Amino acid sequence: METAQFAIAPIDARNLDDVVSIHCAAFPQQRHVMLGRDYVRAFINWFAHAEFGIALVAIDSPGRVLGYVVGAPIGYRTRLMRKVWRSALLGVVTRPRLAFSHSLWKTTFQRLKRAKSRRIAAGLLTPPVMHLSVIGVTDAARRHGVGFRLIQAFEHRARDAGAKSLQLSVNRSNSGAIRFYERAGWRLASGPDDDAFTYVKSL
């Protein structure tokens, strides 16, 4: 697979299910995935239709989705939850064991901690700030430049939308992702005691 053999395009109805599959495979312990594919689909689809949302895929010449990236301006989570709460509730109702899931409560607690770190970091950035919510690629597409092209495209779209700064969160144990973001020019903006790191970039 050569980097020149794929293109960046918007997420739409034709590739949404492939994006959902990549997300579920890449983040099996994530709260979104625990709530089921329908919730993941609603979550990804929100970015594709949200005002100022960014939702992109990398697609090769045969039409296979190799990876994706989604994000939206800081403060989007309230609007997102207004759209996806029914899917989240259905995910819990149809999976009652989740009420007793240590992993689900752990990831929920971590997300709340990350939100606090993001708010602190956002206060140090030049607004408007675009948050990169999720980026993922297939196993086969790793180390072929797909992730780098996606994050470049995300940055360009954010700049075109008027953003002055970018922000994302990453688990401190995810050393591969941390190296990737640092190579792409993002800098650490949270302390070493945080269970997830906040990275930022000025545009």
C-alpha positions as CSV (number, residue, x, y, z in Angstrom):
1,M,0.0,0.0,0.0
2,E,1.5,3.3,-1.1
3,T,0.5,6.6,0.5
4,A,-0.4,8.0,-2.9
5,Q,-3.0,5.3,-3.5
6,F,-5.6,6.6,-1.1
7,A,-7.7,9.8,-0.9
8,I,-9.3,11.8,1.9
9,A,-13.1,12.2,1.7
10,P,-16.0,13.1,4.0
11,I,-17.7,10.4,6.0
12,D,-21.1,9.7,4.5
13,A,-23.8,7.0,4.3
14,R,-21.7,5.0,1.9
15,N,-18.7,4.5,4.3
16,L,-20.2,5.0,7.7
17,D,-20.6,1.3,8.5
18,D,-17.0,0.7,7.6
19,V,-15.9,3.5,9.9
20,V,-18.0,2.0,12.7
21,S,-16.3,-1.3,12.2
22,I,-12.8,0.3,12.4
23,H,-13.8,2.2,15.5
24,C,-15.1,-1.0,17.3
25,A,-12.0,-2.9,16.3
26,A,-9.6,-0.2,17.4
27,F,-11.2,0.7,20.7
28,P,-12.9,-2.5,22.1
29,Q,-12.7,-1.3,25.7
30,Q,-14.0,2.2,24.9
31,R,-17.3,3.2,26.5
32,H,-18.8,3.9,23.1
33,V,-18.1,0.4,21.9
34,M,-19.5,-1.1,25.1
35,L,-22.8,0.5,24.3
36,G,-23.0,-1.2,20.9
37,R,-22.6,-0.5,17.2
38,D,-25.8,1.5,17.1
39,Y,-24.4,3.9,19.6
40,V,-21.1,4.1,17.8
41,R,-22.9,4.7,14.5
42,A,-25.0,7.6,16.0
43,F,-21.8,9.0,17.6
44,I,-19.8,9.0,14.4
45,N,-22.8,10.2,12.3
46,W,-23.2,13.2,14.5
47,F,-19.8,14.6,13.5
48,A,-20.6,14.0,9.8
49,H,-23.7,16.2,10.1
50,A,-22.9,18.7,12.8
51,E,-22.3,22.3,12.0
52,F,-18.5,22.9,12.0
53,G,-18.0,19.2,12.6
54,I,-15.1,17.4,10.9
55,A,-15.6,13.8,9.7
56,L,-13.1,12.4,7.2
57,V,-12.1,9.0,5.9
58,A,-9.1,7.7,4.0
59,I,-10.2,5.5,1.1
60,D,-8.0,3.5,-1.2
61,S,-8.5,3.0,-5.0
62,P,-10.7,-0.1,-4.6
63,G,-12.9,1.9,-2.2
64,R,-11.8,0.4,1.1
65,V,-11.9,2.6,4.1
66,L,-8.4,2.6,5.7
67,G,-9.0,5.1,8.6
68,Y,-11.0,8.0,9.8
69,V,-10.9,11.1,12.0
70,V,-13.7,13.1,13.6
71,G,-13.8,16.3,15.7
72,A,-15.8,19.4,16.5
73,P,-15.3,22.8,18.3
74,I,-14.7,22.7,22.0
75,G,-18.0,22.5,23.9
76,Y,-19.7,20.2,21.4
77,R,-20.4,17.4,23.9
78,T,-23.7,18.8,25.2
79,R,-25.0,19.1,21.6
80,L,-23.8,15.6,20.8
81,M,-25.5,14.0,23.8
82,R,-28.8,15.7,22.9
83,K,-28.7,13.7,19.7
84,V,-27.3,10.4,20.8
85,W,-28.8,9.9,24.3
86,R,-31.5,7.6,23.0
87,S,-28.9,5.3,21.4
88,A,-26.9,5.4,24.7
89,L,-30.0,4.5,26.8
90,L,-30.9,1.7,24.4
91,G,-27.3,0.4,24.7
92,V,-27.6,0.2,28.5
93,V,-31.1,-1.2,28.5
94,T,-30.2,-4.0,26.1
95,R,-27.0,-4.7,28.0
96,P,-28.0,-4.7,31.7
97,R,-24.7,-6.2,32.7
98,L,-23.1,-2.8,31.8
99,A,-24.6,-1.4,35.0
100,F,-22.1,-3.6,36.9
101,S,-19.2,-3.3,34.4
102,H,-16.0,-2.1,36.1
103,S,-14.6,-1.2,32.7
104,L,-17.6,1.0,31.8
105,W,-17.5,2.9,35.0
106,K,-13.7,3.3,34.8
107,T,-13.8,4.7,31.3
108,T,-16.7,7.0,32.3
109,F,-14.7,8.3,35.2
110,Q,-11.6,8.8,33.0
111,R,-13.7,10.7,30.5
112,L,-14.8,13.1,33.2
113,K,-11.2,13.6,34.3
114,R,-10.2,14.2,30.7
115,A,-13.0,16.8,30.3
116,K,-11.5,18.8,33.2
117,S,-8.0,18.6,31.7
118,R,-9.3,19.7,28.4
119,R,-11.1,22.7,29.9
120,I,-7.9,23.8,31.6
121,A,-5.9,23.4,28.4
122,A,-8.5,25.2,26.3
123,G,-8.2,28.2,28.6
124,L,-4.6,28.5,27.6
125,L,-5.3,28.3,23.9
126,T,-6.2,30.9,21.3
127,P,-9.9,30.4,20.5
128,P,-11.7,29.1,18.6
129,V,-10.4,25.7,19.6
130,M,-11.2,22.5,17.6
131,H,-11.2,19.2,19.5
132,L,-10.0,16.1,17.7
133,S,-12.3,13.5,19.2
134,V,-11.2,10.2,17.6
135,I,-8.7,9.0,14.9
136,G,-8.3,5.4,13.9
137,V,-6.9,3.3,11.1
138,T,-7.1,-0.4,10.2
139,D,-4.3,-2.7,11.3
140,A,-3.4,-3.2,7.6
141,A,-3.1,0.5,7.1
142,R,-0.7,1.2,9.9
143,R,2.8,2.6,9.1
144,H,1.7,3.6,5.6
145,G,1.1,7.3,6.3
146,V,-2.7,7.0,6.6
147,G,-2.9,8.4,10.1
148,F,-0.6,11.3,9.2
149,R,-2.6,12.2,6.1
150,L,-5.8,12.1,8.1
151,I,-4.5,14.4,10.9
152,Q,-3.1,16.8,8.3
153,A,-6.5,16.9,6.6
154,F,-8.1,17.5,10.0
155,E,-5.8,20.4,10.7
156,H,-6.5,21.9,7.3
157,R,-10.3,21.6,7.7
158,A,-10.1,23.1,11.2
159,R,-8.1,26.0,9.9
160,D,-10.6,26.5,7.0
161,A,-13.4,26.5,9.6
162,G,-11.7,29.4,11.5
163,A,-10.1,27.4,14.3
164,K,-6.9,28.9,15.8
165,S,-5.9,26.0,18.0
166,L,-6.4,22.2,18.2
167,Q,-6.7,19.9,21.2
168,L,-7.0,16.1,21.8
169,S,-6.8,13.6,24.7
170,V,-4.8,10.4,24.7
171,N,-4.4,7.6,27.3
172,R,-0.9,8.0,28.9
173,S,-0.3,4.3,28.3
174,N,-0.8,4.6,24.6
175,S,2.8,5.3,23.8
176,G,2.4,4.7,20.0
177,A,-0.3,7.4,19.7
178,I,1.7,9.8,21.8
179,R,4.7,9.4,19.6
180,F,2.5,9.8,16.5
181,Y,1.0,13.1,17.8
182,E,4.4,14.5,18.8
183,R,5.8,13.7,15.4
184,A,2.8,15.5,13.9
185,G,3.8,18.6,15.8
186,W,1.4,18.5,18.8
187,R,2.7,19.4,22.3
188,L,1.8,18.1,25.7
189,A,-0.4,20.5,27.7
190,S,-1.3,18.4,30.8
191,G,0.7,17.3,33.8
192,P,2.3,13.9,34.4
193,D,-0.2,12.9,37.1
194,D,-3.1,12.9,34.7
195,D,-4.3,9.4,33.5
196,A,-4.8,10.9,30.1
197,F,-2.7,13.5,28.4
198,T,-4.0,16.5,26.7
199,Y,-2.1,17.6,23.5
200,V,-2.5,20.9,21.7
201,K,-1.4,22.6,18.5
202,S,-1.6,26.1,17.3
203,L,-2.7,26.8,13.7
